């Protein structure tokens, strides 16, 4: 802007897709947006939880978690700034893997799906038929094409 002229005001905010007609205001107070679970999308914390769960499930895909797989997961978790309660939760998750259907439920964002599959592949070495079958079920549940699945595996192999 030239001297004497101020910048124009910013445009009004775009209404959030997560808000409903009733969430605008109530008695002058903002009502929180509809929760991510109500819209079918997962929040950041739930996605982070799923990523941890997918590592644990991948490591257990062949029926047992070997020392290398457990160490790979623990190394990833070591750098996280988490509470003791969260750490205990994570350790419990390692030994109680979730089914593929539970892991992929609500994952609709392609980038999240690819990240989840990449993390699973980075956690294990695909050296048993059980691991191969589990990864195929995960990729299918995430809606990944065979080409994307193969590409991710090659990048992590």
C-alpha positions as CSV (number, residue, x, y, z in Angstrom):
1,X,0.0,0.0,0.0
2,X,1.2,3.5,-0.8
3,X,1.7,6.2,1.9
4,X,-1.6,7.4,3.4
5,X,-3.5,4.3,2.4
6,X,-3.9,1.4,4.8
7,X,-4.1,-2.2,3.6
8,X,-7.7,-3.4,3.0
9,X,-9.2,-5.5,5.7
10,X,-8.8,-9.2,5.4
11,X,-11.7,-11.1,3.9
12,X,-14.2,-12.6,6.3
13,X,-13.4,-16.2,7.4
14,X,-14.7,-19.0,5.2
15,X,-17.4,-21.0,7.2
16,X,-15.9,-24.2,8.4
17,X,-17.3,-27.4,6.8
18,X,-17.4,-28.8,10.3
19,X,-19.9,-26.3,11.6
20,X,-23.6,-26.8,11.3
21,X,-26.3,-24.2,11.1
22,X,-26.9,-24.5,14.9
23,X,-23.2,-24.0,15.7
24,X,-22.9,-20.4,14.8
25,X,-23.8,-18.7,18.1
26,X,-25.9,-19.4,21.1
27,X,-26.6,-16.5,23.4
28,X,-23.6,-14.7,21.9
29,X,-21.2,-17.5,22.6
30,X,-19.5,-19.6,19.9
31,X,-20.5,-23.2,20.0
32,X,-17.6,-25.6,19.3
33,X,-17.6,-27.2,15.8
34,X,-19.0,-30.6,15.3
35,X,-16.5,-33.2,16.5
36,X,-14.3,-35.0,13.9
37,X,-15.9,-38.3,14.8
38,X,-19.4,-36.9,14.0
39,X,-18.3,-35.9,10.6
40,X,-16.6,-39.2,9.9
41,X,-13.1,-37.7,10.0
42,X,-10.5,-38.6,12.6
43,X,-8.8,-36.0,14.8
44,X,-5.0,-35.7,15.1
45,X,-4.8,-37.5,18.4
46,X,-6.8,-40.5,17.0
47,X,-4.7,-40.6,13.9
48,X,-1.5,-40.6,16.0
49,X,-3.0,-43.4,18.2
50,X,-3.8,-45.4,15.0
51,X,-0.3,-45.0,13.7
52,X,1.0,-46.5,17.0
53,X,-1.5,-49.3,16.8
54,X,-0.6,-50.0,13.1
55,X,3.1,-50.4,14.2
56,X,2.1,-52.8,16.9
57,X,-0.3,-54.8,14.7
58,X,2.3,-55.0,11.9
59,X,4.9,-56.3,14.3
60,X,2.5,-58.9,15.4
61,X,1.2,-59.8,11.9
62,X,3.0,-63.2,11.9
63,X,1.7,-64.0,15.3
64,X,4.7,-62.8,17.2
65,X,6.8,-59.7,17.6
66,X,10.5,-60.4,17.2
67,X,13.1,-58.4,19.1
68,X,14.0,-56.3,16.0
69,X,10.4,-55.3,15.4
70,X,9.9,-54.4,19.1
71,X,13.1,-52.4,19.1
72,X,12.1,-50.5,16.0
73,X,8.9,-49.4,17.6
74,X,10.5,-48.5,20.9
75,X,13.1,-46.4,19.1
76,X,10.3,-44.5,17.3
77,X,8.5,-43.9,20.6
78,X,11.6,-42.9,22.6
79,X,11.9,-39.5,21.0
80,X,8.2,-38.6,21.8
81,X,7.5,-36.1,24.6
82,X,4.8,-38.2,26.3
83,X,3.6,-38.8,29.8
84,X,4.1,-42.0,31.8
85,X,0.4,-42.8,31.3
86,X,0.8,-42.5,27.5
87,X,4.0,-44.6,27.6
88,X,2.2,-47.4,29.5
89,X,-0.7,-47.2,27.0
90,X,1.8,-47.6,24.1
91,X,3.5,-50.6,25.7
92,X,0.1,-52.2,26.2
93,X,-0.8,-51.6,22.6
94,X,2.4,-53.4,21.5
95,X,1.2,-56.6,23.0
96,X,-2.5,-56.3,22.2
97,X,-2.6,-55.6,18.4
98,X,-5.8,-54.4,16.8
99,X,-7.5,-56.1,13.8
100,X,-7.1,-54.5,10.4
101,X,-10.7,-53.4,10.3
102,X,-10.3,-51.4,13.5
103,X,-7.1,-49.8,12.3
104,X,-8.6,-48.6,9.0
105,X,-12.0,-47.6,10.3
106,X,-12.6,-43.9,9.5
107,X,-9.3,-43.5,7.5
108,X,-10.5,-41.7,4.3
109,X,-7.7,-39.3,3.6
110,X,-5.4,-40.8,0.9
111,X,-2.3,-39.2,2.5
112,X,-3.1,-40.6,5.9
113,X,-3.7,-44.0,4.3
114,X,-0.3,-43.9,2.6
115,X,1.4,-42.8,5.8
116,X,-0.2,-45.6,7.7
117,X,0.9,-48.2,5.2
118,X,4.4,-46.7,5.0
119,X,4.7,-46.9,8.8
120,X,3.6,-50.6,8.8
121,X,6.1,-51.4,6.1
122,X,8.9,-49.6,7.9
123,X,8.1,-51.6,11.1
124,X,8.5,-55.1,9.7
125,X,10.5,-57.1,7.3
126,X,8.1,-58.9,5.0
127,X,9.6,-62.3,5.4
128,X,6.6,-64.5,6.2
129,X,3.4,-65.4,4.3
130,X,1.4,-64.1,7.4
131,X,3.1,-60.7,7.2
132,X,2.4,-60.5,3.4
133,X,-1.2,-61.4,3.9
134,X,-1.6,-58.9,6.7
135,X,-0.1,-56.1,4.7
136,X,-2.4,-57.0,1.7
137,X,-5.4,-56.8,4.0
138,X,-4.2,-53.4,5.4
139,X,-3.6,-52.0,1.9
140,X,-7.0,-53.2,0.8
141,X,-8.7,-51.7,3.9
142,X,-6.9,-48.4,3.3
143,X,-8.0,-48.4,-0.3
144,X,-4.5,-48.4,-1.7
145,X,-4.1,-49.6,-5.3
146,X,-1.7,-52.5,-5.9
147,X,0.7,-50.1,-7.6
148,X,0.8,-47.7,-4.7
149,X,1.2,-50.6,-2.3
150,X,4.1,-52.0,-4.3
151,X,5.8,-48.6,-4.5
152,X,5.6,-48.0,-0.8
153,X,7.0,-51.5,-0.1
154,X,9.9,-50.9,-2.5
155,X,10.7,-47.6,-0.8
156,X,10.8,-49.3,2.6
157,X,12.5,-52.6,1.5
